[in-house]
Amino acid sequence: MKKKLDKRIEISSWIIVTILLIKFIPRDKIREAHTSFFFKQFITWLFGLLVVEKKFISYPNRMFFKHANKTSFTFEYFVYPGLCTLFNLYYPLERSNIIKILYYLLHTSIITVFEALAVKYTNLINYKKWTWYYSFITVWLTYYLSHIYHKWYFKRHENN
């Protein structure tokens, strides 16, 4: 029963994030989207492998690359980077610091809540030496690093 639920959640995640990316990435921002997506993949690859290899987290049920990699391909390489891409494209640059902080909190909280629910009700992820607040901190940190890189990269190209 849990395996079917896990598979449905994973397939649904692919479908939902794909639809979000197609719907909310304007044609003139595709280059920015690719840059954010690939940078976030790089970061999650490093963090994801580190926490799995140190046995802080495990991913018992995975649809892809079960024997090649112990991380979750769906979440580490597609869902988080996809959501981070939207985060960077719609970041409220011209708004107050309070709005910017709330923007970070909202995005990070949504991912953390869904992850905590997955830990509790599925076999997609198991915390071993990990807690939801470690996830909150690492998601926030990777979003922050991605945003800094995005800002730096595109400011550099605007000046040329």
Rosetta constraint file for C-alpha pairs under 8 A:
AtomPair CA 1 CA 5 HARMONIC 6.52 0.50
AtomPair CA 2 CA 6 HARMONIC 6.00 0.50
AtomPair CA 2 CA 122 HARMONIC 6.23 0.50
AtomPair CA 2 CA 123 HARMONIC 7.02 0.50
AtomPair CA 3 CA 7 HARMONIC 6.11 0.50
AtomPair CA 3 CA 61 HARMONIC 7.26 0.50
AtomPair CA 3 CA 123 HARMONIC 7.51 0.50
AtomPair CA 4 CA 8 HARMONIC 6.14 0.50
AtomPair CA 5 CA 9 HARMONIC 6.11 0.50
AtomPair CA 5 CA 122 HARMONIC 7.32 0.50
AtomPair CA 6 CA 10 HARMONIC 6.16 0.50
AtomPair CA 6 CA 61 HARMONIC 7.10 0.50
AtomPair CA 6 CA 122 HARMONIC 6.14 0.50
AtomPair CA 6 CA 123 HARMONIC 6.71 0.50
AtomPair CA 6 CA 124 HARMONIC 6.15 0.50
AtomPair CA 7 CA 11 HARMONIC 6.09 0.50
AtomPair CA 7 CA 63 HARMONIC 7.25 0.50
AtomPair CA 8 CA 12 HARMONIC 5.86 0.50
AtomPair CA 9 CA 13 HARMONIC 6.01 0.50
AtomPair CA 10 CA 14 HARMONIC 6.52 0.50
AtomPair CA 10 CA 63 HARMONIC 7.75 0.50
AtomPair CA 10 CA 74 HARMONIC 6.94 0.50
AtomPair CA 11 CA 15 HARMONIC 6.35 0.50
AtomPair CA 12 CA 16 HARMONIC 5.93 0.50
AtomPair CA 13 CA 17 HARMONIC 5.99 0.50
AtomPair CA 13 CA 74 HARMONIC 7.85 0.50
AtomPair CA 13 CA 79 HARMONIC 6.91 0.50
AtomPair CA 14 CA 18 HARMONIC 5.97 0.50
AtomPair CA 14 CA 74 HARMONIC 7.26 0.50
AtomPair CA 14 CA 78 HARMONIC 7.61 0.50
AtomPair CA 14 CA 79 HARMONIC 7.13 0.50
AtomPair CA 15 CA 19 HARMONIC 6.15 0.50
AtomPair CA 16 CA 20 HARMONIC 6.15 0.50
AtomPair CA 17 CA 21 HARMONIC 6.07 0.50
AtomPair CA 17 CA 79 HARMONIC 6.32 0.50
AtomPair CA 17 CA 82 HARMONIC 6.44 0.50
AtomPair CA 17 CA 83 HARMONIC 7.29 0.50
AtomPair CA 18 CA 22 HARMONIC 6.15 0.50
AtomPair CA 18 CA 82 HARMONIC 8.00 0.50
AtomPair CA 19 CA 23 HARMONIC 5.92 0.50
AtomPair CA 20 CA 24 HARMONIC 5.77 0.50
AtomPair CA 21 CA 25 HARMONIC 5.61 0.50
AtomPair CA 21 CA 82 HARMONIC 6.86 0.50
AtomPair CA 21 CA 86 HARMONIC 7.35 0.50
AtomPair CA 24 CA 86 HARMONIC 7.41 0.50
AtomPair CA 25 CA 29 HARMONIC 6.34 0.50
AtomPair CA 25 CA 30 HARMONIC 6.56 0.50
AtomPair CA 25 CA 33 HARMONIC 7.17 0.50
AtomPair CA 25 CA 86 HARMONIC 7.43 0.50
AtomPair CA 25 CA 89 HARMONIC 7.82 0.50
AtomPair CA 26 CA 30 HARMONIC 6.69 0.50
AtomPair CA 29 CA 33 HARMONIC 6.12 0.50
AtomPair CA 29 CA 89 HARMONIC 7.73 0.50
AtomPair CA 30 CA 34 HARMONIC 6.15 0.50
AtomPair CA 31 CA 35 HARMONIC 6.27 0.50
AtomPair CA 32 CA 36 HARMONIC 6.22 0.50
AtomPair CA 32 CA 89 HARMONIC 7.43 0.50
AtomPair CA 32 CA 150 HARMONIC 7.78 0.50
AtomPair CA 32 CA 154 HARMONIC 7.80 0.50
AtomPair CA 33 CA 37 HARMONIC 5.97 0.50
AtomPair CA 33 CA 85 HARMONIC 5.52 0.50
AtomPair CA 33 CA 86 HARMONIC 7.63 0.50
AtomPair CA 33 CA 89 HARMONIC 7.05 0.50
AtomPair CA 34 CA 38 HARMONIC 6.03 0.50
AtomPair CA 34 CA 85 HARMONIC 7.82 0.50
AtomPair CA 35 CA 39 HARMONIC 6.08 0.50
AtomPair CA 35 CA 150 HARMONIC 7.39 0.50
AtomPair CA 36 CA 40 HARMONIC 6.06 0.50
AtomPair CA 36 CA 81 HARMONIC 7.42 0.50
AtomPair CA 36 CA 84 HARMONIC 7.08 0.50
AtomPair CA 36 CA 85 HARMONIC 5.18 0.50
AtomPair CA 36 CA 88 HARMONIC 7.05 0.50
AtomPair CA 36 CA 146 HARMONIC 6.67 0.50
AtomPair CA 36 CA 150 HARMONIC 6.31 0.50
AtomPair CA 37 CA 41 HARMONIC 6.20 0.50
AtomPair CA 37 CA 81 HARMONIC 4.89 0.50
AtomPair CA 37 CA 82 HARMONIC 6.09 0.50
AtomPair CA 37 CA 84 HARMONIC 6.99 0.50
AtomPair CA 37 CA 85 HARMONIC 5.39 0.50
AtomPair CA 38 CA 42 HARMONIC 6.24 0.50
AtomPair CA 38 CA 81 HARMONIC 7.30 0.50
AtomPair CA 39 CA 43 HARMONIC 6.41 0.50
AtomPair CA 39 CA 146 HARMONIC 6.54 0.50
AtomPair CA 40 CA 44 HARMONIC 6.06 0.50
AtomPair CA 40 CA 80 HARMONIC 7.55 0.50
AtomPair CA 40 CA 81 HARMONIC 5.07 0.50
AtomPair CA 40 CA 84 HARMONIC 6.98 0.50
AtomPair CA 40 CA 142 HARMONIC 7.22 0.50
AtomPair CA 40 CA 143 HARMONIC 7.79 0.50
AtomPair CA 40 CA 146 HARMONIC 6.06 0.50
AtomPair CA 41 CA 45 HARMONIC 5.87 0.50
AtomPair CA 41 CA 76 HARMONIC 7.02 0.50
AtomPair CA 41 CA 77 HARMONIC 5.39 0.50
AtomPair CA 41 CA 78 HARMONIC 7.66 0.50
AtomPair CA 41 CA 80 HARMONIC 7.98 0.50
AtomPair CA 41 CA 81 HARMONIC 5.71 0.50
AtomPair CA 42 CA 46 HARMONIC 6.51 0.50
AtomPair CA 43 CA 47 HARMONIC 6.26 0.50
AtomPair CA 43 CA 142 HARMONIC 6.70 0.50
AtomPair CA 44 CA 48 HARMONIC 5.28 0.50
AtomPair CA 44 CA 49 HARMONIC 7.97 0.50
AtomPair CA 44 CA 76 HARMONIC 5.70 0.50
AtomPair CA 44 CA 77 HARMONIC 7.10 0.50
AtomPair CA 44 CA 142 HARMONIC 7.58 0.50
AtomPair CA 45 CA 49 HARMONIC 5.94 0.50
AtomPair CA 45 CA 76 HARMONIC 6.82 0.50
AtomPair CA 45 CA 77 HARMONIC 7.30 0.50
AtomPair CA 46 CA 50 HARMONIC 6.15 0.50
AtomPair CA 47 CA 51 HARMONIC 6.22 0.50
AtomPair CA 48 CA 52 HARMONIC 6.19 0.50
AtomPair CA 48 CA 71 HARMONIC 6.19 0.50
AtomPair CA 48 CA 76 HARMONIC 6.73 0.50
AtomPair CA 49 CA 53 HARMONIC 5.81 0.50
AtomPair CA 49 CA 70 HARMONIC 7.55 0.50
AtomPair CA 49 CA 71 HARMONIC 6.39 0.50
AtomPair CA 50 CA 54 HARMONIC 6.02 0.50
AtomPair CA 51 CA 55 HARMONIC 6.13 0.50
AtomPair CA 51 CA 56 HARMONIC 5.20 0.50
AtomPair CA 51 CA 57 HARMONIC 6.00 0.50
AtomPair CA 52 CA 56 HARMONIC 5.94 0.50
AtomPair CA 52 CA 57 HARMONIC 5.25 0.50
AtomPair CA 52 CA 58 HARMONIC 5.91 0.50
AtomPair CA 52 CA 70 HARMONIC 6.58 0.50
AtomPair CA 52 CA 71 HARMONIC 6.39 0.50
AtomPair CA 53 CA 70 HARMONIC 7.86 0.50
AtomPair CA 55 CA 128 HARMONIC 6.74 0.50
AtomPair CA 55 CA 129 HARMONIC 7.25 0.50
AtomPair CA 56 CA 127 HARMONIC 6.37 0.50
AtomPair CA 56 CA 128 HARMONIC 5.01 0.50
AtomPair CA 56 CA 129 HARMONIC 4.44 0.50
AtomPair CA 56 CA 130 HARMONIC 5.42 0.50
AtomPair CA 57 CA 125 HARMONIC 7.01 0.50
AtomPair CA 57 CA 126 HARMONIC 5.68 0.50
AtomPair CA 57 CA 127 HARMONIC 4.75 0.50
AtomPair CA 57 CA 128 HARMONIC 5.39 0.50
AtomPair CA 57 CA 129 HARMONIC 6.88 0.50
AtomPair CA 57 CA 130 HARMONIC 6.50 0.50
AtomPair CA 58 CA 70 HARMONIC 7.40 0.50
AtomPair CA 58 CA 71 HARMONIC 7.39 0.50
AtomPair CA 58 CA 125 HARMONIC 5.76 0.50
AtomPair CA 58 CA 126 HARMONIC 5.18 0.50
AtomPair CA 58 CA 127 HARMONIC 6.66 0.50
AtomPair CA 58 CA 128 HARMONIC 7.29 0.50
AtomPair CA 59 CA 70 HARMONIC 6.86 0.50
AtomPair CA 59 CA 71 HARMONIC 6.34 0.50
AtomPair CA 59 CA 72 HARMONIC 6.25 0.50
AtomPair CA 59 CA 123 HARMONIC 7.16 0.50
AtomPair CA 59 CA 124 HARMONIC 5.39 0.50
AtomPair CA 59 CA 125 HARMONIC 4.46 0.50
AtomPair CA 59 CA 126 HARMONIC 6.23 0.50
AtomPair CA 60 CA 123 HARMONIC 5.86 0.50
AtomPair CA 60 CA 124 HARMONIC 5.94 0.50
AtomPair CA 60 CA 125 HARMONIC 6.47 0.50
AtomPair CA 60 CA 126 HARMONIC 7.41 0.50
AtomPair CA 61 CA 123 HARMONIC 5.79 0.50
AtomPair CA 61 CA 124 HARMONIC 5.06 0.50
AtomPair CA 61 CA 125 HARMONIC 7.63 0.50
AtomPair CA 62 CA 66 HARMONIC 6.20 0.50
AtomPair CA 62 CA 72 HARMONIC 6.26 0.50
AtomPair CA 62 CA 73 HARMONIC 7.78 0.50
AtomPair CA 62 CA 124 HARMONIC 6.73 0.50
AtomPair CA 64 CA 72 HARMONIC 7.73 0.50
AtomPair CA 64 CA 73 HARMONIC 6.27 0.50
AtomPair CA 64 CA 74 HARMONIC 7.52 0.50
AtomPair CA 65 CA 69 HARMONIC 6.04 0.50
AtomPair CA 65 CA 73 HARMONIC 7.26 0.50
AtomPair CA 66 CA 70 HARMONIC 6.75 0.50
AtomPair CA 71 CA 76 HARMONIC 7.16 0.50
AtomPair CA 72 CA 76 HARMONIC 5.72 0.50
AtomPair CA 72 CA 77 HARMONIC 7.66 0.50
AtomPair CA 73 CA 77 HARMONIC 5.18 0.50
AtomPair CA 73 CA 78 HARMONIC 6.98 0.50
AtomPair CA 74 CA 78 HARMONIC 5.29 0.50
AtomPair CA 74 CA 79 HARMONIC 6.15 0.50
AtomPair CA 75 CA 79 HARMONIC 4.67 0.50
AtomPair CA 75 CA 80 HARMONIC 5.80 0.50
AtomPair CA 76 CA 80 HARMONIC 5.86 0.50
AtomPair CA 76 CA 81 HARMONIC 7.30 0.50
AtomPair CA 77 CA 81 HARMONIC 6.29 0.50
AtomPair CA 78 CA 82 HARMONIC 5.76 0.50
AtomPair CA 79 CA 83 HARMONIC 6.13 0.50
AtomPair CA 80 CA 84 HARMONIC 5.98 0.50
AtomPair CA 81 CA 85 HARMONIC 6.03 0.50
AtomPair CA 82 CA 86 HARMONIC 6.64 0.50
AtomPair CA 83 CA 87 HARMONIC 6.20 0.50
AtomPair CA 84 CA 88 HARMONIC 6.17 0.50
AtomPair CA 84 CA 143 HARMONIC 6.45 0.50
AtomPair CA 84 CA 146 HARMONIC 7.74 0.50
AtomPair CA 85 CA 89 HARMONIC 6.20 0.50
AtomPair CA 86 CA 90 HARMONIC 6.07 0.50
AtomPair CA 87 CA 91 HARMONIC 5.76 0.50
AtomPair CA 87 CA 107 HARMONIC 7.44 0.50
AtomPair CA 88 CA 146 HARMONIC 7.80 0.50
AtomPair CA 88 CA 147 HARMONIC 5.95 0.50
AtomPair CA 88 CA 150 HARMONIC 7.22 0.50
AtomPair CA 91 CA 100 HARMONIC 7.63 0.50
AtomPair CA 91 CA 103 HARMONIC 7.61 0.50
AtomPair CA 92 CA 99 HARMONIC 7.45 0.50
AtomPair CA 92 CA 100 HARMONIC 6.29 0.50
AtomPair CA 92 CA 103 HARMONIC 7.83 0.50
AtomPair CA 93 CA 100 HARMONIC 7.75 0.50
AtomPair CA 95 CA 99 HARMONIC 6.21 0.50
AtomPair CA 95 CA 100 HARMONIC 6.86 0.50
AtomPair CA 96 CA 100 HARMONIC 6.44 0.50
AtomPair CA 97 CA 101 HARMONIC 6.11 0.50
AtomPair CA 98 CA 102 HARMONIC 6.14 0.50
AtomPair CA 99 CA 103 HARMONIC 6.01 0.50
AtomPair CA 100 CA 104 HARMONIC 6.39 0.50
AtomPair CA 101 CA 105 HARMONIC 6.16 0.50
AtomPair CA 102 CA 106 HARMONIC 5.92 0.50
AtomPair CA 103 CA 107 HARMONIC 6.31 0.50
AtomPair CA 104 CA 108 HARMONIC 5.97 0.50
AtomPair CA 104 CA 140 HARMONIC 6.98 0.50
AtomPair CA 104 CA 143 HARMONIC 7.97 0.50
AtomPair CA 105 CA 109 HARMONIC 5.71 0.50
AtomPair CA 105 CA 140 HARMONIC 7.91 0.50
AtomPair CA 106 CA 110 HARMONIC 6.14 0.50
AtomPair CA 107 CA 111 HARMONIC 6.56 0.50
AtomPair CA 108 CA 112 HARMONIC 6.14 0.50
AtomPair CA 108 CA 136 HARMONIC 6.16 0.50
AtomPair CA 108 CA 139 HARMONIC 6.08 0.50
AtomPair CA 108 CA 140 HARMONIC 5.69 0.50
AtomPair CA 109 CA 113 HARMONIC 5.92 0.50
AtomPair CA 109 CA 136 HARMONIC 6.87 0.50
AtomPair CA 110 CA 114 HARMONIC 6.28 0.50
AtomPair CA 111 CA 115 HARMONIC 6.11 0.50
AtomPair CA 111 CA 139 HARMONIC 7.89 0.50
AtomPair CA 112 CA 116 HARMONIC 6.05 0.50
AtomPair CA 112 CA 132 HARMONIC 6.54 0.50
AtomPair CA 112 CA 135 HARMONIC 6.31 0.50
AtomPair CA 112 CA 136 HARMONIC 5.64 0.50
AtomPair CA 112 CA 139 HARMONIC 7.88 0.50
AtomPair CA 113 CA 117 HARMONIC 6.19 0.50
AtomPair CA 114 CA 118 HARMONIC 6.15 0.50
AtomPair CA 115 CA 119 HARMONIC 6.20 0.50
AtomPair CA 115 CA 125 HARMONIC 7.88 0.50
AtomPair CA 115 CA 132 HARMONIC 7.79 0.50
AtomPair CA 116 CA 120 HARMONIC 6.28 0.50
AtomPair CA 116 CA 132 HARMONIC 6.20 0.50
AtomPair CA 117 CA 121 HARMONIC 5.95 0.50
AtomPair CA 117 CA 122 HARMONIC 7.80 0.50
AtomPair CA 118 CA 122 HARMONIC 5.11 0.50
AtomPair CA 118 CA 123 HARMONIC 7.29 0.50
AtomPair CA 118 CA 124 HARMONIC 6.42 0.50
AtomPair CA 118 CA 125 HARMONIC 6.49 0.50
AtomPair CA 119 CA 123 HARMONIC 6.89 0.50
AtomPair CA 119 CA 124 HARMONIC 7.07 0.50
AtomPair CA 119 CA 125 HARMONIC 5.36 0.50
AtomPair CA 119 CA 126 HARMONIC 5.55 0.50
AtomPair CA 119 CA 127 HARMONIC 7.03 0.50
AtomPair CA 127 CA 131 HARMONIC 6.54 0.50
AtomPair CA 130 CA 134 HARMONIC 6.42 0.50
AtomPair CA 130 CA 135 HARMONIC 7.87 0.50
AtomPair CA 131 CA 135 HARMONIC 6.70 0.50
AtomPair CA 132 CA 136 HARMONIC 6.20 0.50
AtomPair CA 133 CA 137 HARMONIC 6.10 0.50
AtomPair CA 134 CA 138 HARMONIC 6.10 0.50
AtomPair CA 135 CA 139 HARMONIC 5.87 0.50
AtomPair CA 136 CA 140 HARMONIC 6.01 0.50
AtomPair CA 137 CA 141 HARMONIC 5.97 0.50
AtomPair CA 138 CA 142 HARMONIC 6.01 0.50
AtomPair CA 139 CA 143 HARMONIC 6.06 0.50
AtomPair CA 140 CA 144 HARMONIC 6.06 0.50
AtomPair CA 141 CA 145 HARMONIC 6.13 0.50
AtomPair CA 142 CA 146 HARMONIC 5.98 0.50
AtomPair CA 143 CA 147 HARMONIC 6.02 0.50
AtomPair CA 144 CA 148 HARMONIC 6.15 0.50
AtomPair CA 145 CA 149 HARMONIC 6.15 0.50
AtomPair CA 146 CA 150 HARMONIC 6.01 0.50
AtomPair CA 147 CA 151 HARMONIC 6.03 0.50
AtomPair CA 148 CA 152 HARMONIC 6.07 0.50
AtomPair CA 149 CA 153 HARMONIC 5.87 0.50
AtomPair CA 150 CA 154 HARMONIC 6.11 0.50
AtomPair CA 151 CA 155 HARMONIC 5.92 0.50
AtomPair CA 152 CA 156 HARMONIC 6.04 0.50
AtomPair CA 153 CA 157 HARMONIC 6.45 0.50
AtomPair CA 154 CA 158 HARMONIC 6.02 0.50
AtomPair CA 155 CA 159 HARMONIC 6.38 0.50
AtomPair CA 156 CA 160 HARMONIC 6.84 0.50
